[in-house]
Amino acid sequence: MPPSAAASSSSPLEDITHLLPLLLLSCLTVKSFQGRWHQLRSKLIHLSSSLSSLTTTPSPTQNPLLHHHLLPSLLRTLTTLHSLSDICHLPSPPAGKLLTQSDLDIASSSLSLHLQDLDLLLKSGLLSISNAIVLSNPGPGSSKEDLEFFVKDLFARLQIGGPEFKKESLDRLLELLYEDEKNSVIVAREGNVECLIHLLDCGNHSLVREQAAEAVAILSSASEFSRRLVFEEGALGPLLRLLESGSPVARQRAGAAVEAITSDPENAWAVSAYGGVSALVEACRTGSPAARAHAAGSLANVACFEDARRAMAEEGDGGATVSVLVELIGSGAVAARVSAARCLGILASEGGEDFRCAILSRGGLGRLLQLLKEAATTDLETAEHALLAIHSLSASPSVSRTLSSSSSSSSPSHAFLLQVAEFVKLGNPGCQRVSASLIGNLCLADEMKREMSSCMPYLLKMLESAPKSVQIQEVSTRALVSLLSVKANRRDFVRDEKSLSRVVQMLDPKNEGVVCKKFPILVVMALMAGGSGGGCRKRLAAAGAPQHLQRLVDLEVAGAKKALQRIVGNPIKNIFVRKLERVNHIIT
């Protein structure tokens, strides 16, 4: 008979060592399920070999995982197998073959898990360390070796220990990750991230799932190396399932991890492959404020992929995604509003007219204008994303007409256009670029252009301050040319000696590489357009524009010859006029 765990005063290891030879012998003489007992005997031989390795380590039972968890569990499984072997020695099992077979399969599976855990402990080297009994975080001055050992010990506990071991180990892991960002690399390299991801599954305790999701979220955002490893170990699928069906805390942490993982475009494509768009949209609708913000951020990260946009278009009634995002802009937390605006901007830009119509029909333009108004003076990052979304929507003719209309000073479009001009003057580079593009693209009334004229010097500054960005040079030039189509604006521009001098300096071939010459040439052409009269011509000539343009003509720069002719006029006609003036002077 096997020793009783309750009555025996011996250690679990001693009881196992006593019981194992009996089981090995019994496997050879059973009368029922001989094939299954043959397989079990192979596992028992494996166990015997592992126990031999175990006994060669110094004080193995000092390890709490082994002493308090693994060996007692293993002893219970072996005791069950010994009882089943007695039954299988009878001609017919008293409880029936089906029940006995089921009990035997369960015990065999348990034995396999114990063998995996024991092998893990033996391979980790933790059993040979005398202080493995202590689980305390290394101090700030700990060596790399101490940190690596601590991480290995933590993950051994996560894989082998029960719920309490897992909770305690996850607490220590989170402390380590929060202590120093650099620790994330050690955890990713020395730990078992796959094990951490398995703890996200629904079979684990809810607190364990929440802690595991928090650890995965930290690893996903700490470094490119750890984020890539989390993705490659298959975390996205379990995280999306947790986002869909976990507790509120788990959903929030899973959302943070998904947003961090999808911030890398090389990972973001996989969300639609996992069917995760629905989970993200639902989290935007029903999650906590933080979960909604993370879900909206994730949707923005994946919106640049066609498969993801297709999934968004098919969600609900075909416009559920857009409806949720528009709602978030109106009532969400700041982070959620920013991410929702960013996502709508991408959908409007990349998704075509169908998405733009969906956004408009659900009041998206009004919500974005309101968000821009609220953020204009307090949060330029939020304002930039709102402005980008409005810019993307302006590709729709109806939106372009709405934004261009400024029939009264109290209209929303009038206030918006004045704000756009202010962004050119005082905004961050992103706001300046988008605002300049809007000014150049919209069909503005002359009265509106006149009101926006104060931003012309700033557009000129954008032009000359972006030597490496042809795109910025182009949008600032288009905006400036648009405003210069008004005669009063041209007059003000040339009267500003500083602005005029800067344009002429940009024409100078000696200032090579400062700005592409075609852009200041376009500004000169705009100044001379519409019968500007002699005032503009004389001021440009006096500032030295003809000399620079002549050299550009010699260099065959496109547009230079036409601009020069606009300033100096027809050379033959000019000679005749000058002779006539001299004759008249002599006569008089």
Secondary structure, 3 states (H helix, E strand, C coil): CCCCCCCCCCCHHHHHHHHHHHHHHHCCCCCCCHHHHHHHHHHHHHHHHHHHHHHCCCCHHHCHHHHHHHHHHHHHHHHHHHHHHHHHCCCCCCCCHHHHHHHHHHHHHHHHHHHHHHHHHHHHCHHHCHHHHCCCCCCCCCCHHHHHHHHHHHHHHHHHCCHHHHHHHHHHHHHHHHHCCCHHHHHHHHCCHHHHHHCCCCCCCHHHHHHHHHHHHHHHHHCHHHHHHHHHCCCHHHHHHHHHHCCHHHHHHHHHHHHHHHCCHHHHCHHHHCCCHHHHHHHHHHCCHHHHHHHHHHHHHHCCCHHHHHHHHHCCCCCHHHHHHHHHHHHCCHHHHHHHHHHHHHHHHHCCHHHHHHHHHCCHHHHHHHHHHHHCCCCHHHHHHHHHHHHHHCCCHHHHHHHHCCCCCCCHHHHHHHHHHHHHHHCCHHHHHHHHHHHHHCCCCHHHHHHCHHHHHHHHHHHHCCCCCHHHHHHHHHHHHHHCCCHHHHHHHHHCHHHHHHHHHHHCCCCCCCCCCHHHHHHHHHHCCCCCCHHHHHHHHHCCHHHHHHHHHHCCCCCHHHHHHHHHCCHHHHHHHHHHHHHHHHHC
